[in-house]
């Protein structure tokens, strides 16, 4: 990337993960950022209060170092690096008014989901629909919960991209005293792993809601990482260490943490909530709900043996009783 000064970062989104990323980016006290939020009223409330009124409201921001935008074309034109952190089901809605070119921008996905309908990963979507060169596409992976970033708890991020140079640029900009970063070239693997860990976290939550204990949870997650590995090797054959934190670590924290939306959603389903009631009561997006359907449809082309994913699909979309489905699953795990 050919810029004389430090590239200008734009955070794209107003949710909890976008807010956490903005906090990480601004840990360098000399850095200014651009911040895109679709609604002007959210920006107005943010400016009045000095923090995001809806998400991670305990985190104060130096407003003098933030330029807010509600026009996506303006923020794209005035930024070099665009970090998208919107829920995957809403990405197309955010991009609907985009007319500015993305070809010369570094586009970073912090989205842990697949673009519905097209069933494309976010990097594939930006490449195919918006002609972003492969070298300019990056992915941010965990394990990292926004709530712990808000508390300055030590977190590790993995930046994936075909271009290691661009990945290092972004990794260096995100690293600070409570965030460690590393880079890999497995962009598609990271994206699919980020989707699958949400699906498996729903499974873990369902089992928790059904009062299965820690012994079974350990068996479930050990089988889940094997299932993830099988899928990644078929969909994107590449040399990768599935036990690294970006894969196994992200799966563990999403399946066990009290901050995990997907585990919480699954727990509610296991306790007898309907999908709609659980979604309404959470008031937040559990991306694994959408990811389950996308992976199920994608796997029709690959036929990977995925009993845990199939069970989650049957519960969420086949309306099969969680108690019956998980009992069947227990006979398939080792």
C-alpha positions in Angstrom: 0.0 0.0 0.0 1.6 3.2 -1.2 0.8 6.0 1.3 3.3 8.5 2.7 1.6 8.9 6.1 0.0 6.2 8.3 -3.1 5.0 6.4 -6.4 6.3 7.6 -8.6 3.6 9.2 -12.4 3.6 9.0 -14.5 1.4 11.3 -17.6 0.4 9.5 -20.5 -0.4 11.9 -21.9 0.7 15.2 -22.2 -2.5 17.1 -20.2 -4.0 20.0 -17.4 -5.5 17.9 -17.1 -2.3 15.8 -16.9 -0.3 19.0 -14.2 -2.6 20.4 -12.2 -2.4 17.2 -12.5 1.4 17.3 -11.2 1.3 20.9 -8.2 -0.9 19.8 -7.4 1.4 16.9 -7.4 4.5 19.1 -5.1 3.0 21.7 -2.4 4.8 19.8 -3.2 8.3 21.2 -2.0 10.1 18.1 -4.3 8.2 15.7 -7.4 9.6 14.2 -10.1 7.3 12.8 -13.1 7.6 10.6 -16.2 5.9 11.9 -19.2 5.0 9.7 -22.6 4.4 11.3 -25.7 4.1 9.2 -28.0 6.2 11.4 -27.3 9.9 12.1 -29.2 9.7 15.4 -26.8 7.2 16.7 -23.9 9.4 15.8 -25.6 12.4 17.4 -26.2 10.5 20.7 -22.6 9.3 20.6 -21.3 12.8 20.3 -23.5 14.0 23.1 -22.6 11.3 25.5 -18.9 10.6 24.5 -19.5 6.9 24.1 -21.6 4.5 22.1 -25.0 4.8 23.7 -26.1 1.3 22.6 -23.0 -0.9 22.9 -20.0 -1.1 25.3 -21.3 2.2 26.8 -18.7 2.0 29.6 -15.9 2.8 27.0 -15.2 6.5 26.7 -13.9 7.9 23.4 -11.8 11.0 22.6 -14.3 12.6 20.1 -11.6 15.0 18.9 -9.9 12.1 17.2 -13.0 10.6 15.5 -14.6 11.8 12.2 -18.1 10.3 12.0 -19.9 9.5 8.8 -23.4 8.3 8.0 -22.7 8.5 4.2 -20.9 5.4 3.1 -19.5 7.0 0.0 -17.9 9.8 1.9 -16.2 7.5 4.4 -14.8 5.2 1.7 -13.4 8.2 -0.3 -11.6 9.5 2.8 -10.2 6.2 4.1 -7.4 3.8 3.1 -8.3 0.8 5.3 -12.0 -0.1 5.8 -12.7 -2.5 8.7 -16.2 -3.9 8.3 -17.8 -5.1 11.6 -21.5 -5.3 10.8 -23.6 -8.5 11.2 -23.3 -10.5 8.1 -27.1 -10.5 7.4 -27.0 -6.7 7.2 -23.9 -6.3 5.1 -25.7 -5.9 1.8 -28.0 -3.4 3.3 -25.0 -1.3 4.4 -23.5 -1.5 1.0 -26.7 -0.8 -0.9 -25.9 2.9 -1.4 -22.2 2.4 -2.1 -21.0 4.0 -5.4 -17.4 4.8 -4.5 -14.8 2.3 -5.7 -13.2 -0.1 -3.3 -10.5 -1.3 -5.7 -7.7 0.7 -4.2 -8.7 0.2 -0.6 -7.6 -2.4 1.9 -10.9 -4.1 2.9 -10.8 -5.9 6.2 -13.6 -8.2 7.4 -14.2 -8.5 11.1 -17.5 -10.1 10.3 -18.0 -13.7 11.6 -20.5 -14.8 9.2 -21.4 -15.6 5.6 -23.3 -13.3 3.2 -26.8 -14.9 3.0 -28.4 -15.8 -0.4 -25.0 -15.8 -2.2 -23.5 -18.1 0.5 -20.2 -16.4 0.0 -17.6 -15.6 2.6 -17.2 -11.8 3.1 -13.9 -11.7 1.3 -15.4 -13.7 -1.6 -18.3 -11.3 -1.7 -16.1 -8.2 -1.8 -13.9 -9.8 -4.5 -16.7 -11.0 -6.8 -19.2 -8.1 -6.3 -16.9 -5.1 -5.7 -13.8 -6.2 -7.6 -11.5 -5.8 -4.6 -8.1 -7.4 -5.5 -7.3 -10.5 -3.5 -4.1 -8.8 -2.1 -6.3 -6.1 -0.6 -8.6 -8.4 1.3 -8.0 -9.2 5.0 -9.8 -11.0 7.8 -9.7 -10.4 11.6 -10.2 -13.5 13.7 -10.2 -14.1 17.4 -10.4 -15.5 20.0 -11.7 -12.1 21.3 -14.9 -10.9 22.8 -15.7 -7.2 22.6 -16.7 -7.1 26.3 -13.2 -8.2 27.3 -11.5 -5.7 24.9 -13.6 -3.0 26.6 -12.1 -4.0 30.0 -8.5 -4.0 28.5 -8.2 -7.8 29.1 -5.4 -9.4 27.2 -6.7 -10.6 23.8 -5.1 -12.1 20.7 -6.1 -11.3 17.1 -5.1 -13.2 14.0 -5.0 -11.2 10.7 -5.4 -13.4 7.6 -4.7 -12.3 4.1 -3.0 -13.4 0.8 -0.7 -10.4 1.1 1.4 -10.8 4.2 2.6 -7.2 3.8 -0.9 -5.8 4.0 -1.7 -8.2 6.8 1.3 -6.9 8.8 0.3 -3.3 8.2 -3.1 -3.9 9.8 -1.6 -6.2 12.5 0.8 -3.5 13.6 -2.0 -0.9 13.7 -4.1 -3.1 16.0 -1.4 -4.2 18.4 -1.2 -2.5 21.7 -0.5 -3.2 25.4 -3.6 -5.5 25.7 -3.9 -6.8 22.1 -1.4 -9.2 20.6 -1.5 -9.8 16.8 -0.2 -12.4 14.4 -0.7 -13.0 10.6 -1.5 -16.0 8.5 -2.4 -16.5 4.8 -5.4 -18.7 5.4 -8.1 -16.1 4.7 -10.8 -18.5 3.6 -10.0 -21.0 6.4 -10.3 -18.2 9.0 -13.6 -17.1 7.6 -15.2 -20.5 7.6 -13.8 -21.3 11.0 -15.4 -18.1 12.4 -18.7 -19.2 11.0 -18.5 -22.7 12.2 -17.4 -21.9 15.8 -20.6 -19.9 16.1 -22.6 -22.9 15.0 -20.8 -25.2 17.5 -21.3 -22.6 20.2 -25.1 -22.8 19.6 -24.8 -26.6 20.0 -22.9 -26.1 23.3 -25.6 -23.7 24.5 -28.4 -26.1 23.5 -26.6 -28.9 25.5 -26.2 -26.5 28.5 -29.8 -25.7 28.3 -30.7 -29.4 28.3 -28.5 -29.8 31.4 -25.8 -31.9 29.8 -22.6 -31.6 32.0 -19.0 -30.6 31.5 -18.1 -34.2 30.6 -20.3 -34.2 27.5 -19.4 -30.6 26.6 -15.7 -31.7 26.4 -16.7 -34.5 24.0 -18.9 -32.2 22.0 -16.2 -29.5 21.4 -13.4 -32.1 20.7 -15.7 -33.6 18.0 -16.5 -30.1 16.8 -12.9 -29.2 16.1 -12.5 -32.4 14.2 -15.6 -31.6 12.2 -14.3 -28.1 11.5 -11.0 -29.5 10.3 -12.7 -31.9 7.9 -14.8 -29.2 6.4 -11.9 -26.7 6.0 -9.7 -29.4 4.4 -12.4 -30.1 1.8 -13.6 -26.6 1.1 -10.1 -25.0 1.1 -7.3 -27.5 1.2 -4.3 -25.8 2.8 -1.6 -26.4 5.3 -3.0 -25.2 8.6 -2.7 -26.0 12.3 -6.2 -26.4 13.6 -5.1 -26.2 17.2 -3.9 -22.6 16.8 -5.8 -19.9 18.7 -7.6 -18.6 15.5 -9.3 -22.0 15.1 -9.4 -24.0 18.3 -9.0 -21.0 20.6 -11.9 -19.1 19.0 -14.1 -22.2 19.1 -13.4 -22.7 22.8 -14.1 -19.1 23.9 -17.3 -18.9 21.8 -18.5 -22.2 23.2 -17.7 -21.6 26.8 -17.8 -17.8 27.5 -20.6 -16.0 29.3 -20.1 -13.3 26.7 -20.9 -15.6 23.8 -24.2 -14.6 22.1 -24.3 -17.8 20.2 -23.9 -20.0 23.4 -26.6 -17.8 25.1 -28.9 -18.2 22.1 -28.4 -22.0 22.1 -29.0 -22.2 25.9 -32.3 -20.5 25.4 -33.3 -22.9 22.7 -32.2 -25.8 24.9 -34.5 -24.5 27.7 -37.5 -24.5 25.4 -37.5 -21.0 23.8 -38.6 -20.8 20.2 -36.1 -19.3 17.8 -38.1 -16.2 17.4 -38.6 -15.7 21.1 -34.9 -16.2 21.8 -33.9 -13.7 19.1 -36.4 -11.1 20.4 -35.3 -11.5 24.1 -31.6 -11.3 23.3 -31.9 -8.1 21.3 -28.6 -8.9 19.6 -27.6 -10.9 16.6 -26.5 -14.5 17.1 -24.7 -15.0 13.8 -24.6 -18.7 14.1 -28.3 -18.9 13.4 -27.7 -17.5 9.9 -24.4 -19.3 9.5 -26.0 -22.7 10.2 -28.3 -22.4 7.2 -25.5 -21.1 5.0 -23.1 -23.9 5.9 -25.8 -26.5 5.5 -26.5 -25.3 1.9 -22.8 -25.0 1.1 -22.2 -28.5 2.4 -24.7 -29.9 -0.1 -21.9 -29.5 -2.7 -19.2 -31.1 -0.5 -21.0 -33.8 1.5 -18.6 -33.5 4.5 -19.6 -35.6 7.5 -20.9 -32.9 9.9 -23.2 -34.4 12.5 -23.0 -31.5 15.0 -23.8 -28.9 12.3 -26.6 -31.1 11.0 -28.1 -31.4 14.5 -28.0 -27.6 15.0 -29.7 -27.2 11.6 -32.4 -29.7 12.4 -33.1 -27.9 15.7 -33.2 -24.4 14.3 -34.7 -25.0 10.9 -36.2 -28.5 11.0 -38.0 -27.7 14.2 -36.9 -31.0 15.7 -37.0 -31.2 19.5 -33.6 -30.2 20.9 -33.9 -33.1 23.5 -34.5 -35.7 20.8 -31.9 -34.3 18.3 -29.1 -34.1 20.9 -29.9 -37.6 22.2 -29.4 -38.9 18.6 -26.2 -36.8 18.4 -24.7 -38.4 21.5 -24.6 -41.8 19.8 -22.6 -40.3 16.9 -19.8 -38.7 19.0 -16.7 -40.4 20.3 
